[in-house]
Amino acid sequence: MHVMTKYLDTRKAAIAALQDYAVMERIINTIDDATKTAYADAASPASLRMDSTPPSGDLHASENRIVATIERIDTYKVRYVEARQYMDWFLPAREIISEDDCLVLEAFFLSEGTQDEKVSMIADHFYVERDTVYRRKNRALDRFTTTLYGQL
């Protein structure tokens, strides 16, 4: 472990990683459709007018559009690689912590509603008081942080 990790706020980083899960999952699930759409755009250049000039008047419009599409596909590929790296790092840590810890973390950091509603939901689920819910959240976050970043 690098010495700089001692100075990072790993709890906030773990929360941010937890909140990014849905975005990374969506990137992985939609990459095929996005690239197919981009390839379809590149494969259909605009047709010429009767005088053999492009509709926009720019002789290089089709070339520019194809280059822009290729750049967009490259961006999709980079995002996909980053999302795969994230999942390879995140999912093993998520599998290590218990189901109860996952439920508490998802309820606190991913669910909709006010903080009081989230606490009440967890308290009702586990039949515990509000103070216990906060302690349980802190323990779950500590465990998750440790699984992501190791013992600091």
SULURMO-V324298 format. One record per residue. RES is the residue in one small letter. PHI is phi in radians with two decimals (* if undefined). Layout:
RES:PHI
RES:PHI
//
This chain:
m:*
h:-1.29
v:-1.10
m:-1.19
t:-1.13
k:-1.13
y:-1.78
l:-1.62
d:-1.54
t:-1.23
r:-1.12
k:-1.15
a:-1.15
a:-1.15
i:-1.12
a:-1.11
a:-1.12
l:-1.11
q:-1.27
d:-1.43
y:-0.99
a:-1.09
v:-1.17
m:-1.15
e:-1.14
r:-1.15
i:-1.06
i:-1.15
n:-1.30
t:-1.88
i:-1.11
d:-1.13
d:-1.13
a:-1.13
t:-1.26
k:-1.09
t:-1.11
a:-1.13
y:-1.11
a:-1.13
d:-1.11
a:-1.28
a:-1.44
s:-2.16
p:-1.20
a:-1.14
s:-1.38
l:-1.41
r:-1.38
m:-1.09
d:-1.60
s:1.17
t:-1.95
p:-1.17
p:-1.03
s:-1.47
g:1.56
d:-1.56
l:-1.16
h:-1.89
a:-1.08
s:-1.14
e:-1.10
n:-1.09
r:-1.16
i:-1.15
v:-1.11
a:-1.10
t:-1.18
i:-1.10
e:-1.12
r:-1.14
i:-1.12
d:-1.07
t:-1.10
y:-1.06
k:-1.17
v:-1.12
r:-1.06
y:-1.11
v:-1.07
e:-1.11
a:-1.16
r:-1.13
q:-1.08
y:-1.04
m:-1.13
d:-1.12
w:-1.55
f:-1.42
l:-1.08
p:-1.06
a:-1.18
r:-1.19
e:-1.28
i:-1.27
i:-1.27
s:-1.28
e:-1.10
d:-1.11
d:-1.12
c:-1.06
l:-1.08
v:-1.13
l:-1.13
e:-1.15
a:-1.15
f:-1.29
f:-1.89
l:-2.08
s:-1.44
e:-1.50
g:2.04
t:-1.40
q:-1.08
d:-1.10
e:-1.13
k:-1.14
v:-1.11
s:-1.10
m:-1.08
i:-1.19
a:-1.07
d:-1.18
h:-1.15
f:-1.69
y:0.98
v:-2.26
e:-1.44
r:-1.09
d:-1.06
t:-1.16
v:-1.08
y:-1.14
r:-1.12
r:-1.11
k:-1.09
n:-1.11
r:-1.15
a:-1.10
l:-1.16
d:-1.10
r:-1.12
f:-1.13
t:-1.07
t:-1.14
t:-1.22
l:-1.32
y:-1.96
g:1.47
q:-1.28
l:-1.75
//
